[in-house]
Amino acid sequence: MAKFTSSPKRSLPDPNPETSAAHKREVFRQITLPLIFMLIVIIGVGVWAVWAEVGSIERWSQIATFFLTLFGLFIGLIVLAVFVALTFIVTQILRILPPYTRVALDAIEKIDRQVKIGADISVKPVIEVQRFLAVIEVLFKRNKSDS
């Protein structure tokens, strides 16, 4: 059996300051700034819609229904994505499993054979005694019918 030796713990090197600074700039420029901009736009549109008193109640109810339906469709899309991901994972697992299931099946069949052999050994004396008694009974019946 192979022995595993413990290697001395190595400390991780410090991050490169240039790449860390570039990463922070990219996160701000590509994530934070667009998020803040969209929040400002959404809040501005909401405030404008309230103050401008644009449209009728029926129109706003239709818009609200649209957004509620859009939310439901978005949730449905997420559920669909989860099902697709689970299907992909199961497919990958089914590609990996057959050799291992063969090993498990062989082990179960071996256990089954051993259990049957053990069961046969445990009942063999009882069967032999019953066979012997049956033979004696047949012989005595034959002798009685002969006389």
Protein Blocks (a to p, Z undefined) as FASTA:
>chain_A
ZZdddddddddddddfklmmmmmmmmmmmmmmmmmmmmmmmmmmmmmmmmnogajfklmm
mmmmmmmmmmmmmmmmmmmmmmmmmmmmmmmmmmmmmmmmmmmmmmmmmmmmmmmmmmmm
mmmmmmmmmmmmmmmmmmmmmmmmmZZ
